[in-house]
Amino acid sequence: MRYLILAAGMGKRMGGALAGLPKCMIDIDGEPLIARLLRQIRQFDAQPDIHVVLGYKSQSVAPLLDGCRIIVNPFFDITGINASIWFARASFDQPLLLIHGDIVLSDELAAALVAAPESCLVAYDSNVLDDREINIATESNRVTRFGVNFSGFSGAYAGVLKLSAYAAGLFVETLDQRIQRGFNDPRTYYFFVMRKLIADPGVVFRPFDFSPFRWKEIDYAGDIVVARECIAVQTFRNV
């Protein structure tokens, strides 16, 4: 399996909590977060093909990425997640698992993700019901909506997508068309790509619920403590 980890951001919402470190270098149970993700992937996949998008302080992260293909977003300070994915567009020539680099997973969850048989999936947490989040809606074991500001959602998006070869090609084609138009707002997200994929009859996204597992997305300074606690204890419900 190919894995694409997005770790280019500056962590602007973290305030001064990082002391200049990239978010992916936060220590989680004795490991930098990016090293933890790599260990977990390699622990549960004997022959992974790992690609990582770096940007902010890439030179400090790169030494941890032995055996990975490194892609650099040189405009990390003025662009957003769509640009990072666009720089990695060559990685979308086969099935892949896209993982946001600020996601802390328990080993049990990492094992379940790697072993998931679905060709396309969207990770979410059915315990997180907050209309301020990026949310998904599900029906009959199928993801029917992905975005913000809508009612009837099933839970919060958890920053992991699995794409079949067809879905990966359509994803990057749709993104590239938007990028090539120009005048791209760096704050935009890949909502428009997901709308296109969900509407395509050749793509069926299955929901993958994180709620039975221990995990945390690190967006703000307070999330660091919660992430460390959720990995340190045996039972945890993401909040």
C-alpha positions in Angstrom: 0.0 0.0 0.0 1.1 3.6 -0.6 0.8 6.0 2.2 0.8 9.8 1.8 1.4 11.8 5.0 0.8 15.5 4.9 3.2 17.3 7.3 4.0 20.6 5.7 2.0 23.0 7.9 3.3 25.6 10.3 0.7 24.9 13.1 -0.4 28.5 13.3 -3.3 27.7 15.5 -0.9 26.3 18.2 0.3 29.6 19.4 3.7 29.4 21.0 3.1 25.8 22.3 5.5 24.3 19.8 8.4 26.6 20.5 9.2 26.6 16.8 8.9 22.9 16.2 6.8 21.5 13.4 3.6 19.8 14.7 4.7 16.5 13.4 7.7 16.6 15.8 5.5 16.8 18.9 6.6 14.1 21.4 4.0 11.4 21.9 4.9 8.8 24.4 8.6 9.1 23.7 8.3 9.4 19.9 8.1 12.3 17.5 4.6 12.1 16.0 5.9 11.6 12.5 8.2 8.8 13.7 5.3 7.2 15.5 3.2 7.1 12.3 6.0 5.6 10.3 6.6 2.9 13.0 2.9 2.0 13.0 2.7 1.8 9.3 5.8 -0.4 9.0 4.6 -2.5 12.0 1.4 -3.5 10.3 2.4 -3.4 6.6 5.5 -5.4 5.6 6.1 -3.5 2.4 4.8 0.0 2.7 5.5 2.7 0.1 5.5 5.9 2.2 5.5 9.4 0.8 5.6 12.5 3.1 4.9 16.1 2.2 7.1 18.5 4.2 7.3 22.3 4.3 7.9 24.1 7.5 11.4 23.3 8.8 11.6 20.4 6.5 15.3 20.0 7.2 14.6 19.1 10.8 12.0 16.5 9.9 13.7 14.9 6.9 16.3 12.9 9.0 13.4 10.9 10.6 12.1 9.8 7.2 14.6 7.2 6.1 13.2 5.0 3.4 10.4 7.5 2.6 9.9 9.6 -0.5 10.0 13.2 0.5 8.0 15.9 -1.3 8.4 19.5 -0.3 5.8 22.3 -0.6 8.2 25.3 -0.9 5.3 27.7 -0.4 4.1 26.2 2.9 3.9 29.6 4.5 1.4 31.1 2.0 -0.5 28.1 0.9 -2.7 25.5 2.5 -3.4 21.7 2.4 -4.6 21.7 -1.2 -1.2 23.0 -2.4 0.6 20.3 -0.4 -1.5 17.6 -2.0 -1.0 19.2 -5.4 2.8 19.0 -5.0 2.3 15.3 -4.3 0.1 14.7 -7.3 2.5 12.2 -8.8 1.8 10.0 -5.8 -1.8 9.5 -6.9 -1.0 7.1 -9.7 -2.1 4.1 -7.6 -4.3 3.3 -4.5 -3.2 5.2 -1.4 -4.0 6.0 2.2 -3.9 9.8 2.8 -3.1 10.7 6.4 -3.0 14.1 7.9 0.3 14.4 9.8 -1.2 15.8 13.0 -3.2 12.6 13.8 -2.2 10.6 16.8 -3.4 6.9 16.6 -3.3 4.1 19.0 -1.5 1.0 17.7 -4.8 -0.8 17.6 -6.3 1.8 15.4 -3.3 1.9 13.1 -3.5 -1.9 12.7 -7.2 -1.7 11.9 -6.7 1.0 9.3 -3.9 -0.8 7.5 -5.9 -4.0 7.5 -9.2 -2.4 6.3 -10.4 -4.2 3.2 -12.4 -1.3 1.7 -10.9 0.2 -1.5 -12.2 3.6 -0.5 -12.9 4.9 3.0 -13.4 8.1 5.0 -12.4 8.0 8.7 -14.7 9.8 11.1 -15.6 9.8 14.8 -19.3 9.2 15.5 -18.8 10.4 19.1 -17.8 13.9 17.9 -21.0 15.7 17.0 -20.0 19.4 16.6 -21.4 21.5 13.8 -18.1 23.6 13.8 -16.1 20.6 12.6 -15.6 19.1 9.1 -18.3 16.5 9.1 -19.5 13.6 7.1 -22.9 12.1 6.6 -23.5 8.4 6.1 -26.4 6.3 4.9 -26.5 2.5 4.3 -22.8 2.1 5.1 -21.9 4.8 2.5 -20.5 8.3 2.9 -23.0 10.6 1.3 -21.7 14.0 2.3 -18.5 15.7 3.4 -18.0 19.3 4.4 -19.1 22.0 6.8 -22.3 23.9 7.7 -24.8 21.2 7.1 -27.2 19.3 9.4 -27.8 15.6 9.8 -24.1 14.7 9.9 -22.9 11.4 11.4 -19.6 12.6 12.9 -16.4 14.5 12.5 -13.9 13.8 9.8 -10.8 12.2 11.2 -8.1 13.2 8.7 -7.7 9.9 6.9 -8.9 8.9 3.4 -8.3 5.7 1.5 -8.5 6.0 -2.3 -8.8 3.3 -4.9 -6.7 3.7 -8.1 -9.7 5.3 -9.9 -10.6 7.5 -6.9 -7.0 8.7 -6.5 -6.8 9.6 -10.2 -10.1 11.5 -10.0 -9.0 13.2 -6.8 -5.8 14.7 -8.3 -7.4 15.5 -11.6 -10.1 17.5 -9.9 -7.7 19.3 -7.7 -5.3 20.0 -10.6 -8.1 21.6 -12.6 -8.9 23.9 -9.7 -5.3 24.8 -9.1 -4.6 25.5 -12.8 -7.5 28.0 -12.8 -5.5 30.3 -10.5 -6.5 32.7 -7.8 -6.6 29.9 -5.2 -7.4 31.0 -1.7 -4.9 29.3 0.6 -7.6 28.7 3.3 -9.6 26.5 1.0 -10.0 22.8 1.7 -10.6 19.8 -0.6 -14.4 19.9 -0.1 -14.9 20.3 -3.8 -12.8 17.3 -4.6 -14.8 15.1 -2.2 -18.1 16.3 -3.6 -16.9 15.2 -7.0 -15.8 11.8 -5.8 -18.9 11.1 -3.7 -21.1 12.0 -6.7 -19.2 9.7 -9.0 -20.7 6.2 -9.5 -17.3 4.7 -9.7 -16.4 5.7 -6.2 -18.1 4.2 -3.0 -16.7 5.6 0.2 -17.2 3.4 3.2 -17.2 5.1 6.6 -14.5 4.0 9.1 -15.5 4.9 12.6 -12.7 5.9 14.9 -14.9 6.1 18.0 -14.1 2.6 19.4 -10.4 3.5 19.4 -8.0 5.9 21.1 -6.9 8.8 18.9 -6.6 12.5 18.8 -6.1 15.2 16.1 -3.8 18.0 17.3 -5.2 21.4 16.2 -4.6 23.5 19.3 -2.1 23.7 22.1 -4.5 21.9 24.6 -4.8 19.0 22.2 -1.2 18.0 23.0 -1.9 17.0 26.6 -5.1 15.2 25.5 -3.3 13.3 22.8 -0.6 12.1 25.3 -3.2 11.1 27.8 -5.2 9.2 25.2 -2.2 7.1 24.2 -1.0 6.6 27.8 -4.3 5.1 29.1 -6.1 1.9 28.1 -9.5 3.4 27.7 -10.2 6.7 26.1 -13.1 8.4 24.3 -12.1 11.2 22.0 -13.5 14.6 22.9 
